[in-house]
Amino acid sequence: MCNPRFFTRRQTLVGAAALPLALGWTNPVRASDFRSLQATLDRAVASGQVPGLVALIARGPDVWTHVAGLRDIDSGAPMTRDTLFAIASIGKPLTAVAALILVQDGTIGLDDPVEPWLPELAARHVLRQQGGALDDTVPATRAITLRDLLTMRMGLGIVFADPAEVPVAGQMQALGVMPGPKLFAEDADTYMARLGSLPLMHQPGAAWRYHTGLDVAGVLVARASGMSLGEFLRARVCAPLGMQDTAFSGPADRLATQYAANPDTGALERWNSAAADSFADPPVFQAGGGGHVSSVDDFLAFGRFLLAGGMADGGRLLDAALVDDMLRDQITPAQKAASPWFPADFWDTHGWGLGVAIRTAPQGAIGRFGWWGGYGTSFWCDPATNTVAALFTQRMMTGPDDVALADAFTHAAFDAR
């Protein structure tokens, strides 16, 4: 099952990845730094924990990659470095950057109401109690802003409760807008109309509620720009950064087949022929919160761009102040206390900026930013060591234990000296 390709090289990088050594990149990548990590990754493939993987760690012009296992179990197609993956939630910062470009353009301010582009969210009402009846509401105290969407404090998002006991959860599931592994299957206008029919779970800005804000931000980008989200990302983000593989669909012969563990046996089972509703076909709804496909090398370019403070190919793509805002924890202690997440101590070591998580502890990890994707991907950057780390697998995450391999990978990526 294991078909590794392991190498260390100095690589000519495109777009924002072509950073001069004068920026202070230190501790170049060496093969010897990652022998133990390579063995860990190979064991994960050999044991059947994951069908295959592509790992990448970069500092400065030095790039380490490891490729192992299969892109598709049934056909025996080997994993390759340029395999395309459904990346799920690590696409959230891509959508955030697209929205921040609109801020830079003067189209919208971060703290402006979104109603001119998203009238479905005007004149919101808020549940008196999260578990209360859908019509037991009070008026929202203020409008929803773009910052609310990007920080996921808009008032709607995933609900970890029995839908039979929490009416808003049941209604979200009935309408198909509860965040989950299956992407919304209808168009953006239908998505927004269904969200607009729901009361908010909390006042805008009062608490962090996962996922929905970034899908809504993607709709805003499309409507405000007059382009589809994919077209805007391609023209304003991906092309300047040399991210040729990032889109909302890709060729079937490069897509990794998605697998999920059987809850009873633990055996990996094909989720479907590609991922979600098949990323080989263009989706009706381009989900900004997790509908992208991409490759590890595209995320290398994206990580380098963020570490460089918004620079791309020697020029500025995004204002440095906006990048600083993006990579700053914006969730207050009171909001964290009102926003349970997993693991239970998540907020002890993490915050959330604009579309991306921020490490707030321990001391050596402060300032790292990135996220995990529910289809089996992980992307983190470390300003202190100028490191970009991406681990792409195609095993769906179904519980907290499923991030163990990604956590071991990022620990090795950032702590190797």
HELIX and SHEET records of a PDB file:
HELIX    1   1 GLY A   15  ALA A   17  5                                   3    
HELIX    2   2 LEU A   21  LEU A   23  5                                   3    
HELIX    3   3 ALA A   31  PHE A   34  5                                   4    
HELIX    4   4 ARG A   35  ALA A   46  1                                  12    
HELIX    5   5 ALA A   88  GLY A   91  5                                   4    
HELIX    6   6 LYS A   92  ASP A  105  1                                  14    
HELIX    7   7 PRO A  119  LEU A  121  5                                   3    
HELIX    8   8 LEU A  146  LEU A  150  1                                   5    
HELIX    9   9 PRO A  167  LEU A  175  1                                   9    
HELIX   10  10 ALA A  188  GLY A  196  1                                   9    
HELIX   11  11 THR A  212  SER A  225  1                                  14    
HELIX   12  12 LEU A  229  LEU A  233  1                                   5    
HELIX   13  13 ARG A  234  CYS A  238  3                                   5    
HELIX   14  14 ALA A  239  LEU A  241  1                                   3    
HELIX   15  15 ALA A  252  ARG A  254  5                                   3    
HELIX   16  16 VAL A  296  LEU A  307  1                                  12    
HELIX   17  17 ALA A  320  MET A  326  1                                   7    
HELIX   18  18 PRO A  333  ALA A  337  1                                   5    
HELIX   19  19 PHE A  346  THR A  349  1                                   4    
HELIX   20  20 GLN A  363  ALA A  365  5                                   3    
HELIX   21  21 PRO A  400  VAL A  403  5                                   4    
HELIX   22  22 ALA A  404  ASP A  415  1                                  12    
SHEET    1   A 8 ARG A   5  ARG A  10  0                                        
SHEET    2   A 8 ASP A  62  ASP A  72 -1                                        
SHEET    3   A 8 GLY A  52  ARG A  59 -1                                        
SHEET    4   A 8 THR A 387  THR A 393 -1                                        
SHEET    5   A 8 THR A 377  ASP A 382 -1                                        
SHEET    6   A 8 PHE A 369  GLY A 373 -1                                        
SHEET    7   A 8 ALA A 357  ARG A 359 -1                                        
SHEET    8   A 8 HIS A 350  TRP A 352 -1                                        
SHEET    1   B 3 ARG A   5  ARG A  10  0                                        
SHEET    2   B 3 ASP A  62  ASP A  72 -1                                        
SHEET    3   B 3 ALA A  77  PRO A  78 -1                                        
SHEET    1   C 2 PHE A  85  ALA A  86  0                                        
SHEET    2   C 2 VAL A 293  SER A 294 -1                                        
SHEET    1   D 2 HIS A 125  LEU A 127  0                                        
SHEET    2   D 2 THR A 137  PRO A 139 -1                                        
SHEET    1   E 2 GLN A 258  ALA A 261  0                                        
SHEET    2   E 2 LEU A 268  ASN A 272 -1                                        
SHEET    1   F 2 MET A 311  ALA A 312  0                                        
SHEET    2   F 2 GLY A 315  ARG A 316 -1                                        
END                                                                             
